[in-house]
């Protein structure tokens, strides 16, 4: 059984190793959601996510003999870096098994903390199976990403910090995948202030905890691809489920478009780079997935490890979803001045042309015509609609893509 003393001891162990992360008030998001919104910035944590808390606490519980034999973990992301960093801090051997297709940046980051990285399997489940095999062969300790009481206690230290930073907090929103963070956070908060409401947030593309609560036990679900890959867990933990069922007030889901828009909001309005899973709690608040207003709400932004190659795609997707970028094609007469006429109309509508592609050959292009492909920077969905209507009124046959 987990106790509050376990969480307090975890905090003592990690002093000087793990950051006490800021709690930042957001006027912008407070106005959007009609609540007083605070953000717990775990994206600024060591290794870029909260995962280092649980992994460090777990490793600190090992005996001297267990430390000599080292630790093994399986991960393609934040858990890998958390375990690697924690192992380096106390100088023990560490092996991380990652899928062969893991992003090079994450492999290099994990190696940079001194871990041995073994690439095995095409998917995480294959990596996990091999990691468990290595753990037995080497008689090492397996560091589970979520379903372990020491890991849960380590994640619960975020709850201690939130209460100290905002004693009159009403609601805390937290991402949930396997459930380690939500279980530890909810348990700790309810011990300190039973009146607090705690909600978990997951992607509707992988609603593992929602289904577990519905069926009253952890089950394996079929999931779709999600931008919130950090919480894309098909089966929540058995231990974490028990604590979540007891201490959490509800679990809600957010859509992919809502996550991507929130990531863009955070980047643009607050200059914060937050990964998809970390943006889920704020997305739930901004898109009114939780039933309250006028409350003091903390959204836990759990991590900021976004692969560099994906940042531009996230920004572009967010711009499209918010109506600030659009593409369309139209056919014009291939005569001098026709393109200039079309450009003048677009300029008068205050849309900014980002790119133009001009071609005279195509299935819909007749001799004497040209097909024009435009990319425009726009203001919002209403602006796109106005551009569309004006072009139709001017006699252009346009096809918009979003």
Secondary structure as GFF3:
##gff-version 3
##sequence-region A 1 402
A	DSSP	alpha_helix	4	14	.	.	.	ID=ss1
A	DSSP	beta_strand	23	26	.	.	.	ID=ss2
A	DSSP	alpha_helix	27	33	.	.	.	ID=ss3
A	DSSP	beta_strand	36	41	.	.	.	ID=ss4
A	DSSP	three_ten_helix	42	44	.	.	.	ID=ss5
A	DSSP	three_ten_helix	46	48	.	.	.	ID=ss6
A	DSSP	alpha_helix	51	60	.	.	.	ID=ss7
A	DSSP	alpha_helix	64	69	.	.	.	ID=ss8
A	DSSP	beta_strand	71	74	.	.	.	ID=ss9
A	DSSP	alpha_helix	78	90	.	.	.	ID=ss10
A	DSSP	beta_strand	94	98	.	.	.	ID=ss11
A	DSSP	alpha_helix	104	112	.	.	.	ID=ss12
A	DSSP	beta_strand	116	119	.	.	.	ID=ss13
A	DSSP	alpha_helix	124	138	.	.	.	ID=ss14
A	DSSP	beta_strand	141	142	.	.	.	ID=ss15
A	DSSP	alpha_helix	149	165	.	.	.	ID=ss16
A	DSSP	beta_strand	171	175	.	.	.	ID=ss17
A	DSSP	alpha_helix	180	192	.	.	.	ID=ss18
A	DSSP	beta_strand	197	203	.	.	.	ID=ss19
A	DSSP	three_ten_helix	204	206	.	.	.	ID=ss20
A	DSSP	alpha_helix	208	215	.	.	.	ID=ss21
A	DSSP	three_ten_helix	229	231	.	.	.	ID=ss22
A	DSSP	alpha_helix	238	247	.	.	.	ID=ss23
A	DSSP	beta_strand	250	254	.	.	.	ID=ss24
A	DSSP	alpha_helix	256	269	.	.	.	ID=ss25
A	DSSP	alpha_helix	276	286	.	.	.	ID=ss26
A	DSSP	beta_strand	296	301	.	.	.	ID=ss27
A	DSSP	alpha_helix	308	321	.	.	.	ID=ss28
A	DSSP	beta_strand	325	333	.	.	.	ID=ss29
A	DSSP	alpha_helix	338	348	.	.	.	ID=ss30
A	DSSP	beta_strand	352	359	.	.	.	ID=ss31
A	DSSP	beta_strand	369	377	.	.	.	ID=ss32
A	DSSP	alpha_helix	381	393	.	.	.	ID=ss33
A	DSSP	beta_strand	398	401	.	.	.	ID=ss34
###
